[in-house]
Amino acid sequence: MNPDFSSDIQIFLDRFFGEGNLPRLKGIYDPDSSHAKIRPLVDRLAKEPEATVLPYIDSKKKVTWFGLAFNDAQFSQLADGLSAFMGPSFSTFHRNKVQYEGHSIASYVHEITNGRYFAFEADNAHVMTQLQLMFSVWKRRPTNRQTISRDMSHLLRDFYTSLEAKDQMSAEANYEAIKGFGQLSSPNVLFLQIQMVSVFELWEELFSLNGIREVIASRRPIAVTETLLTGLYKLYIFKFEQSADVEGAVQSFREDVWPLYGNLFQSRRGLRSIEAIKCHILRAAALPEHNVPIEDLKKLFDSEVFYRHLLARTRGEDPKTNTSHSYLQAQQEMDKGHVDIAFNILLSLSPGLDRTIGMLECAFLLQDLDSMKQSLEAFEALHEDQKSEILSNRRLHATMQALQTMENVSQAPARSIPGDWNEWLASLRDLDEGHAIEIAKQGAVQWGLQQLQIQDSGLANLYTNLRTVEGEHELERKLRLSVTHLLAFFRKDEEWPRQEWSRVYILLLGHLLRGSSGSTVDIRYYRQILQEIGQLNFHVEEYQRLLHPALDWVQKYGGKTADDSIVELLDTLIHLPCPDQATRLRLLHTTVSSQRSEMSQSLTELRGRLIPHSWPEWFEIMREYAATSEFLLDFMPEKESMEWGHNVIDKMIELLVDPYPYLEQKMEYIAPRLVNSALQAETFPRQELELFYETLLMLMNAKLSRNYENTQRFVSMMDGMLRLHPESAEVRWNEIEDWFSGTPFTAIADQLVDTFDLFFDSPLAYERMTSLWNRWSTHLLEELISGPRLRISHWFRIGERVRGLYEPRSRLKEALANELFEDPIERLGNQTITIFTLREKPAVRAIEYLRERNPALQLRHCTDDRLTDRAKEYARNSDICVVVTTCISHALTYGIGEYLQRTPVYPRSSGESSIIDAIEQYARKLI
């Protein structure tokens, strides 16, 4: 079935996929057609057209792709998207050119888009894959509240967040966007690709990337070195470790690893990955002549037999750390490629110019924060003339500049490098944005948690420093662009998550979402971390601070595009301890409110699981949050058994009789839902709840308007009360008179008829009914006689029974006689009708009435309150089943369904008028 296109779009599509273009619209919507794969591109033009790309395939099968947009925002988005996902790699697309203006279809495209279109040729083998990727990324971006503009810092933040969240599609999309932005150098773009490939463990692909040989041969960030060593471990070492084949590992390293990847082993300094360290152990074992110092690793791997055997093959001779060390020894180690050994020798020497120069040169090669920090500190300790000597040397000056700017010359040089997160936060004001982010990225890998723990009040200081940043826009921006790295740092903690650090986690998660540019990867990463820390003991205030950023994010960016991510978050929250249900419900309410159309099935199901399932629980939440809880009106229990004990019943009655002020203000909204729950409970009417029902009737009379829905509830409740105590008819009739005491109106005339039916079998004197019938029939006479014949019939029948005023009865009788009438009941022929009810007398009167109108009908009633064999037999062998749900045991109502041959008929009440109405309406549908 074709989507609902506007007339303009339909005309355009008929032209575009008309003569001259091989794909035809009919074929696109034929699942068996070879052109059916184009359908998702065409569907984007339904209802409110979105930017899309359509193919024009001429008779020579040359394909021209047309990118269409329908406003400036779409046009800009389309240009960015095609640049990132098609670009020169897959197409001739250029954002500054509208090509193929002479194409036979171009004029129609120009007309429908008002000139907002692109035309290009592409690698047709890959174009659909690239377009699907582009549209899937668009789908994940917010579309309903704001237009989000992301700079390079935000793109990088989203990229690293995608890696942490293990979201490959999002990571690839952000990588393509970064590459298309054109601001990063080719090596830095490759570094990102290396990290991405490794996170998703595509190890074979890692070492076949274009440019990987140049990366291995040149200076690179520690994170890249660590990634490549991890890849070597996965490809060349792991299999030998699994089989405990020490000799095979040594031989493989000598023959396969060292000749190609030896340059990755220049330094072990700053490496944290256990896989990278294992590579260095194997290097020491396979090439003992290199005399690599690894004594510090022996205790670490003493319990692993494979590595204990490898370590036994090493010489284990560390360079002696004594006063005989000299700058010359350090230089010799540098020449051997032992940069970290050289740096350690220099650290042991007395401060001076040569020592500082050597440290700067080592730090330049090592590229770890610790060596940079110590080298710059050594430089600052020099005399001014010594500093000038270093800075006057062009090579050393360039080395200093590279260290101070993290090799980004557009940044202001930093005089020192932070050594932990507290120092980093204290330096934020002085660090350029890019510098701050880069240090955070490296610090997440190189800094250890013990650096915070060994400080006096390290935890308190970090929390205080994080709070200090709040409210200062520039500092907050730097922190929020770096927050993924802070979270990654804490998640590598062996004891993650720690209860004592919970308030720090809460602050960081707040910055994660409040620094978001709208990418759903942020909410997915937030959910992932929430899942990991959710079992910590959060008190109510902490839980609120934990969830409020998510609530703000949904308000700002939520909508159909974010639906799946938020549903996953809400689903996670269901399974975690919840000290504050109202805050969780507020997040659900905000999510539902953000939907631009009807809720998805998954969100609907989730809503049913999250909302309170009992009225006492719901009232308790309302009481606790009072004036801030209006949103809870959307989450009243939809169905409840009401199997309450005496204490709960008393408490509920107390709440309804003497509600606190806010609850009383909202009772007109609450009462109808509460009454519905009572009526739908399987045990209604329950003897123990009699006083509660009385309270509901009182509340309805006092608070509710007399509209159709509320009157139906009132009559149904009255039906149940009469079943409990038929002898209370006099008291109940007083309540009926109160309810119907206002000005009569037709909308509830049928319910009044049902009410009369309820009391015909009670000991109530007909005179009391007569008074009410007289007033209503007199007031509504003209409307009654001009209304439906069935309504006239009911009012006349009841008037005859209660001996109402002669004139209205006469006019009603005359109206019945004068109307030409084809009785739908006669058209039912000899069908079998069974009425399932617990009120036998109204059912018998209805049967008698129906039999008068059609003697051929097979009519019977069933008053069983459980699923008996007779009830099953009646259900199986009836053409029409009338199920009176207002006065029948729910055990029968719920059990009878599988035995029914057709959808049952449900009257609005148990009175004969309602039963007759329901059957006649059913008969009219058949006619």
N, C-alpha and C positions, 0 to 999 in steps of 0.2 A: 504494500500500500504506500502510495506516495505521501510525503509529508505535506503539511499545510503551508504552501507557498503563497505569498501575496500575489496579486494579479500582475504587478510589474515584473516580479522575479519569475513567475511562470512564463510570461511572454518572452523574457530574456532567455530562459533555459530552452524553450522551444526553438528559439533562433540558434543559440549556441550549439546545441546538440541536434541541429537540423541538417539540412542538405550540406554536404561538404565535410562534415565531421563524422568519422566512422562510428564512434560511440553514439547511440541514440538513447534518449531518456527512458524509453520503455525497456531497453535492454539493461540499462544501469540498475533498474529495479526488478530485474529477473534474476533470482539467485543462481540460476544455471548458466547465465551469460558470462562470457569472459570479461565483460566490462563491469561486472557487479562490484568489483573492488573499488570503483570510483565513487560508489554511493556515499561513503562517509564524507567525502569532499563536497558533494552536492547537498547533503543533509544540513550542512552548516548554513545554508541559505534559507532554511525554513523559519517561519514566524518572524523573529527579529534577526535579520541576516548578520552573520559573523564573517570576518575575513576568511577567505579560503583560496585554494589554488585549483584550477580546472585545466584538463588537457584538451587540446584541439589536435586531432590526428587526421591529416589530410589523406587524399587518395594514394599518395606515395608512402604513406605511413610515417611521415615526418611529424614529430610531436612538438608542438609549441605549448608551453605552460603559461597560463594567465593567472597572476595573483590579483585577487579582487578585494577591495576594502570599501567601506560605506560611510566612514567618517574619518576625521583627521587622526584620532587616537588609534583606530584600527590600522590606518595607513602606516603610521609610525611603527606600530607593533609588527606589522607584516614585513616592513623593511628590515627591522632588527632581526626578526625571526629567520627570514630568508638569507640574510647575511651570515648568521651564525650556523644555520643548519644546511644551507645549500652552498652559498658562496662560490668561490672559484674551484673548490674541491669537487663539486658535483654538478656545476651548472655554469652558464654564461651570465648569471644574474649580476647586476650592478645596481645599487640602490639609487644612483643618480641618473639613471637612464631609463626611459620608457621606450623600449625597443619595439620593433615590428609594427610601427604605426600604419604601415601599408597593408597589414594582414587583413584578409577578407572579413574577419569577425571583429577586428579591433574597434570599429566605430560603435558597435553594439556594446562592447565592454566599456568603452569610454562613456557612453550614455548612461549605463546603469550605475557606474561608479562615480560619475561626475569627474572623471579623469584620474581617480585614485586607483591606479592599477600598474602592474609590472608584467612584462612579457619576456620569456627567456627559454632557452633550450637547456636540457639537463641530461645527466646520465640516467637513462630510463630504467636501468637495472636496479638503481638504488633510490630513486626519487621518492617512491611511495614510503619506503622505510624512513627516510629523513623527514618527510612531511608528517608521518604518524608520530615520530618523536617530537617534532615541533609542536604539534597540536596537543600532545599529552602534557608537555611542559606548560603550555598556555592554560590547560585545564587546571593545573595545580596552582596557578596564580590567582589572586583575588580579582574579581570583576565587578563586584556589586557596590563597593563603597569608595574606593580610591583608585587613582592611577599611580602605580608605584614606579619610581625611577631608581634604578640601582647603579651606583658608581662602582669602580673597580674594587674598592674596599668591601662593599656589600657582596659583590660577586664572589670574591675570595672567601668571605665569611660563609656564604651559602654553600660554596664548594666544600670547605672543610667540615661544615655541619653535615652535609650529605655523606661524607666519608665516615664520620663518627656514627651517623645513623644507619650506615650500611645500605644506603639508598642509591643503587647503581644508576637508575634512570635519571634521577635528579643530579647526581654527580656528573654524569656524562653531559647533561644539558648545560650545567653551569660551566663545565670545562669548555664546551663549544662556544658559549657566550663569552668567556674570558678570552679565548683565542681570537674570536671575532672582534673583540674590543680593540685589539692591536696595541695595547699599552705595555704588555710584558715582552721581554726579549725572548727569542726562540729557546735559549737554554732554560729560562725560567718556566716557559710553557711546557717544555719537556719534563722538567722536574715535577710539575703538577701531574702530568700524565703518568709518570713513574709511580708516584704515590697512589694515584687512583687505581692503576692496574694491580698494585700490590695489595691494597685493601680488599679487593674482590678476588685476590689469590689467582690471578691469571698469570702464573709464573712463566709458562712457555712464551706467552705474548710479551712479557716484560723484556726479555733479552733479545727480542726481534724488533723492538721499536726503532724507528728511524732516528739516528743520532745517538743511540745508546753507547756505541763504541767511543764516541767523542766524550761523552759524560764520564765514562770509566777512566779515560786517559787524562782527564783534566781535574782541576780543583772543583769540589762540589760541597753542598751543605751536608752536615752530618746526617740529617734525616734521610737524605737520598742515599748516602753511603750505607746506612743501616738498612734501608729498604732493599738495596741491591744484595747485601750480604744475606738478608733473610731469604731472598729469592734463590741464592746459591745453596743455602742450607736445604730449602725445600726440594730443589732439583737434584743436587749432587750428594748430599750428606744424609738426609733423613732415611733413605732406603737402606743405607748401610747401618745406620743406628738401629733401625728396626730389626735387622737380621744379626746385629752384634758383630758385623764383619769389619774389624779394625783394619786388616791388611787391605781389603777392597777400598775402604774409605781413603786410606793413605795413598794408594796407587791412583785412585780417581782424582784426588786433589793435585798430585804432582803432574798428571797427564792432561786433565780436563779443565781444572780450575785455575791453577797458578799461571800457566802460560797466557791465558786470556784475561784473567781478572785480578792479577797480582797487584795492580795499582790500587785496589780497594782496601789493601791491608796495611797502608802506611801508618795508621794510628788506631789504637783502641780507645783513645780518650773520648769521653762523652757518649760512648755507646751504651744503651740500656737494654736493647733487645737480647733476650737469651739466645736466639738463633744466631745473631751476629757474633756474640761472644763464643759460641760453639765453633763458628768458622775460624776464629783466631786460635782456638785450641788445636784444631786440626792442622792449621798452618804451622804451628809450633811443633807438632808431632811429625808432620810430613817433611818439614824442612828444618831439622834441628840445628843445622849449620848456621841458620839465621840468628840463633841465640835470642829468641823472642822472650821477654820476661812475662811469665804467667804464674808465678808462685802464688799470687793473690787469688787465683781461681781454683786451687787444688781443694780447699775446704768446701768451696761452693758445689763442686761436682763429685765429692768423695763418695756419695751414695749411688752414683750411676756407674755401673761396671764398664760400659763402653768408653766413657770419657776418662775413667780412672786408668784404663789401659792406654789410652792416647796420651794422657799426662805422664805416664811412666816412660814414654819414649822421648820425652823432652829432656833437654839438658838442665833446665831449671836454674840457670845461672843469671840472676839479675845483675845489672850493672851496679857496681859498688857505689853506695851513696856516702862518700866521705869527703873530707876537705881537699883531697887531691883533685877533685873535679875542677875543670877549667873551661873557659869559653871554647878552647880548641877541641876538648872532648865532645862538647855539645855540637860543634860544627861537624865533627866526624860522624856522629850519630845522624845528623841531618843528611849528610851525604849518603848514608846507608838507607835513607828513607824512614828512619826511626824518629819521626818528628815528636811524638809524645815523650819518648825517652830523652830527647834533646831538651825539651821544655822542662822536664823534671830536673835535669842537671842544672839548667839555668836558674831555676827557683832556689836551688841550694847555694848558689853563689852570692857574694855580697853585692848590694845595689851598686849600679854603675852604668856608664854609657853602653859598653859592649853587651852587658847582660840585658839591658832594655832593648837594644836593637835586635838581639837574638830572640828575645821573647816576642817582640812584634812580628818578626818573620815567621816564627813558629805558629803564633796565633792566626796569622793570615792563612796558613795552610790548614791548621786544625779546624778552624771555624766553629769552635765551641764557645759558649758564653763564658765559661770559667777562665779559659786562657785569654779571651779578649779582655775580660774584667781585670785580671791580674796584670796584663801587659799595659793597659791604659793607666792603671794605678801606678805601675813602675815608671811610666813616662811622666805622670804628674809629680812624682817624687824627685825628678831630676832638677838640677839647677837650670836657670833660664838659658844660660849659654849652651848647655847640653841639649836642651829642647830645640834651640835655634839650629844647632848643628844637624839634628835629625830632620827638622822641617826644611832645611836648605838643600837636602839631598832629594832629588826628584823621585827616586824609587821609594825611599823611606817615607817621603811625604804622601805618596800615593797609597802606600801600605797603611799609614795612619788614617788616611781619609776613608779607605775601604772598611777599616775596623770601626771607625766612629760613626759611619753612616750605614753600616750593614750593606755596603756596596750599592747603595741608592744615593747617588750624588745629588739628587734633588732635595734630600733631607738635610736639615741642619745637623752638624756633627755633635755627637754626645761625648761629654768629657769622661763619663764613666758608664759602666754596664751594670744593671741591677743583678744581684746574686740570688734573689728569691722573690716571692710574690709581694711581700711587704715592701721591699725596696722598689719593685716595679711600680706599685701603686703610688708610692711616694714620689716617683720620678715622672709620673704621667704628665704633669704640667709642663715639664721641660722637654719631653720626648715628642718628636714629630709623630703623626698618626701612623705612618707606615713603619717607622722605627719601633713604636710601641707594640704594634701587631706582630712584627717579625720576632722581637724579643720574647713575646708571649708564646709564639708558636714554638720557638726553640726551647724556651723554659719549660714548656709542658713536657718535653721529652728529656731534657737534661737536668732539671732541678729535681731534688728528692723531697719527699714529704718530711723526712727527718730534719730538713733544714728549717721547717716551720716548728716542728715539735721540740727541738732542742733550744729554741729561743724562749726567753722568759715571756710567758703570756703570749706565745705565738698565735694561738687560736684567737684570743681576745683582740690582739693587734690586727690580725687579718680582717676580722669581722668589723672592727672599728674603721679600718682604712677603706673597706668596701662601702660602708655607710657614709664615709666622708665624701666620697665621689658623688653621691646622689645630689641632684639639684644643680650640678655644674655641667652645663650642656656639653662643653668640649671634652671634659674628662669622662662623662658618661658615654659619649660616642666612642671614644677610644676603648673604654672597657667593654662596651657592648659588641664592638667589632672583634674583640679578642676573646669574648667569653667562651666560645667553643673550645679554645685551647685550655682555659682554666678548668672547665669541666672535664676535658680529656685528662688533665693532670690528676685530678682527684679520682677519676675512675680507674686509673692504673694502680691505685693503692691496694695492696694485698688484703686489707681489712675493709675495703669499700663495701657498703657505706658505713660510716661510723656515726653513732648516735651523737657524740660530742661535737661533730661537725655539721649537724643537721641545719643549723641556722645559716651557715655559710652556703650550703647547697641551695637553700630556699632563695637567698639573695641572688645567687648566680642564675638560677632558673628564671627568676624575674627579669634579669638583664637579658637573658636569651630571648624571651618572647617580646619584651618591650623594645629590644633593638632590632626586631624582625622587620624586613621589608615586605613581608606578606607571603613569603615562600612557605608552603605547607611542610617542607622538610623541618622547619623549626618546631612545629607542633608535633611532628612525629618523633623528633629527637627528644623533645620535652616529655612525651609519653614514655619513651624508652627509659629515660632516667627516672621518671616517676615510678615506673614499674620496679626499678632496682632499689629505690630508697623508700618505697611505699610502706614497707613493714617496720620502719622506724616509728618510735613512739612520738607522734606529733600531737600537741595539745590543740585546742580549738583555734586559738589565735594563729598558731603556726600553720595549721591546715588552711586557714583562710588566706594567709600570705602566700601559701604554696599555689592555691588555685586562682587567686585573683588575676595574676598575669594572663592565665589562659582565658579567663572571662573577658579581659580587655582585648586580647587577640581576636577572639571570636566576634566581639562587637565591631572591631575595626576591619577585619578581613574575612569573617565568616561568610558563608553562602554555599551555593550548590557545589562550587569547585572544591571547597574544603570539607565537604560533608563526610567523606570516608575517613579522613584523618581525625576529625573531631569525634566521630562515632567510635573509632578505635580508642581514643583517649577516654571517652565516657565508659566504654566497655572495660577498660583497665581499672577505672575508678571503682567499678562495681565490685571488683575482686580484692580491693585494698581496704584496710581499716578506715572507717569514716567517722571521725569525731564530730563532724558538723555537716549533717545531711542537707541543711538549707543551702549552704554554699555549693554543694554538689548539684542540687536541684536548680540553683540559679544559673549554673553553667549550662545545664540542659535547657533551661528556659531561653537563655540567650542564643543557644544553638538553634532551637526551633524557631525563634523569632527572626533569625538571620536568613531563613530559607526564603527564596524568592518565589517558590512554587510549593506544591504540596510536599510533605515530608517523604523522604525515601523509605522504603520498607525496612531497611536496617535501623534507621533512626526511630521509626515508629515502634519497632520491636524493643529497642533499647529504652525508649520512653516508658513502655509498659513494665520493664524490669526495674527502673529507677524510682518511679513514683511510689510514695507510701502506699502500702497495701491494706492498711487498717485506718479507720477514722480516729481512734484514740492516738495513734502515732502522728497522724496529720495535725490534729488539734494541738498536740504537744509542741510540734515545730512552729505552728502558728503562734502559740502563746509565747514561745521563747523569742521570736523575732518580731512580733507585733507589727508596728507601722512600716517596717522595711520588708514585709513578707507578702506584699500584694501579688507578686508573681506566683506564689504558692496556690492561688486560686485556680491556676491552670493545671495543677497537679493533684487535685482531689482524688481520692481512691475511686476507681471505676467500678469495682465489684468487691464485695466482702461477705464472708459467711456470717458475720455478726454473732459468732459463737462466744459471746463475752460472759465473763463471770460477774457476780453481783457487784464487786467493787468497781469494775470498769463501767457497768451500766449506771451506777450511781454517779460516777464522775462525769459521764457523758450527759446525763440529765442535768447535773449541776451546771455544766458549761452552757447548755441550751437555755436553762431557766434564768441564769444570772451570768451572762457572758461579759468578759472584759470589754471596754469601750470599742476597741478596733474591731473585735470579732462581731460585735453587735451591728456595727456599720455595714459589715459585709454579709450579714446573714441572708439577705435577699438572694445573694449568689450561692451561698453555701447550702441553704435549706433544700432547694430542688434536687441537688446532687445527693444529699444525705438521704432524702426520701427515696430517690431512685435505688440507692444501695439497699435500703431496708426492704423495698418491694422485690428486688431481684435476689435477695438472700434465699438460699435453698430451703431454709426452715421457716420462711415467712408464712403465716404469722406465728411467732414463737411466744408461748405463754409467759416466759420469763421477761420478755421485752415489752410487755403490755404497757407499763408506765412510760417506757421510752416512746412507744407509738403515740400514746396520749400527748406526750410533750411535743412530738412532731406535729400532730394535728393542731395543737395550740399555736405552735410557731408558724405554721402555714396560714392559719386564720389571721394572725397578727401581722405577718411580714410580707406575704406573697400577694401579687396581683392576681386578679381572677381571669387569667388568660386561659387558652385551651389546654396548654401543657400542664400548668399548675392545677387546673380543675381535674384533669385526668388523674394526676397523682393523688389529689384529695379523695376522689371517688374510689380509687384502688385501695388507698389506705383504709377508707371507711369499710370497704368490702371485707378486708382482713379483720378489722375489729369486730364486725358483726359475726364473723365465723367463730371468733374466740368467745363472744358473749352475745348470742342472738337476743337475749332478754334485755340488752342495753339499748334497744331500738329507740326508746323515748329520748334518752340522753343523746344518742347519736343524731337523732333528727334535729335537736336543738342546734348542733354544729352545722348540719346541712342548711338549716334556715339562715344561720349566720353567713355561711359562704355565699349563698344565693340571694342575699338580702339587698344587693345593689340593684342598679337599673338593669333590667333584663336585656341581653343581646344574643344574637343568633349564634355566635361562634361557640358558645358553650351549651346551646339548647340540647344537643344530643347527649352531653354528659348528664344533664338534669333528667333526661329520659332514663338513662342508665341508673341514676340514683333512685328514681321511683321503683324501678325493677328490683333493686336490692331490698327494698322495704316491704314489698308485697307479701313476702313470706314471714314477716315479723309480726309481733302482736301490736304493732303501732295502729292506732285508729286512723281510718281513711280520712277523717275530717281534717287532720293536720296536713295530709298530702293535698287535699282538695284546695286549701287556701293558697298553697304555693303554685299549684297548677293553674288556678284561676288568674293569679296575678301575672304569671309569665305568658300564658296563652293569650290573655287580653292585650297585653302590651305588644306582643310579637305577632299578633294574628295575621296581619297583612303579609309579613315576611314568611310566616309559616306556610300559608296557603299558596304562596308563589314559589316555594322552595321544592326540594326533591319529594317525590311521591312517598318514598319510604318514611321520611321525616313526618309528613302529614299523617300517614297511617299510624305511626307510633304515638303521636300526640293525641290523635282521635281515640286510639285504643285505651290509652291511659286515662283520658278524660272520661270515657265511658265507665271505666272501672272505679274511679274515685268520685263519680257523679259531679263533674265540674259544671261550670255555668253553661246554660243551654245555648247561648248565642255562639260562643267560640266552637262548641262541639258541633253545632248545626253547620257552621261555615266550613269546618274541617271535613265533615261528612259530604257536604255538597261538592267541595273541591275534589274529593276522591271519586265521586260519581261522574263528574263532568270531564275528567281527564282521560283521553284515549291512551290506552296502556297495553303494551305487550309485556306480559309478565315473564321476566327472565327465569324465575323459578320453574315455570312450566317447561322451559327449554332444557332443563336438566334431565328430563326424561325419567328413567327408572334408576338413576345412579344411587349408589349406597353412600349415605352420609352418616358419620359417627361423630358425636360431640363428646369430647373428653373434658370432664368438669367434676368438681366436688360439690357443686350446688345443683342438686337434682331437679328441684321444682322449676327454676327458670329454663333449664334444658327441656323439660317435659312440655312446658308452655310453648317454647320455640318450635318443638317438633309438631305439636298440635297445629300451630299456626301455619307452618310450612306444608303440612299434610293437606290443610284446607286449600292451599294454592296449587298443590300438585300431588294428588293421591297416589301417583305411580312411584314416588320417591321411596327408597328403602331407608328409613330413619331409625337411629338408635343412639343411646347415650351410654357412656362408661364412667362410673364414679370411683373406679379403683384408684387408690392413692399410691400404688406401687406397680412395678412392671410385671403384672400377672400374665399368665398364659392367655387369658381372655383379652387383655389389653393388646398383647402382641398379635393375636388373631384378628382383632378388629382393625388394627393398624395395617396389617398386610392386605386385608380384603375390603378396604374402603376406597371408593373413588374420591371422596372428599373427607378429610379429617379436620375437625375444628378443635383446636387446642386452646382452652381457656387458661392462659398462664397466670391470670390474676387470682385464681382461686384453686389451683391444682398443685398437688405435691410436685416439687421440682425433681424429686427422684424419678417420677414418671416422665416429666417434661424432658429431662436430659437423656433418659434411657430409651425413649420411644423412637427417636430419630432414625435409627438404622432399619426399623421395620416399616417406615412410611414409604409408600410407592410414589407419592407426589409431595410437593411442598405443601405443608399444612396451612390452614387458614387460622389467623389469630384475631379474635375479637378484642375490642378495646376494654371490655369488662365482662363480668360473668352473667349480666342480665340478659333476658331474652331479646331485648331490642338490639343489643350489641351483637348477639349471635346471629340474629336474622340479617342485620346490616352486612356483616362479614360474608355470609353465604350469598346474599344477593349481589354484592360487589364482585364476588368471584364469578357468579353466573353471568354478569354483564360483560366481564372480560372474555368469557367463552363465546358470547354472542358476537 
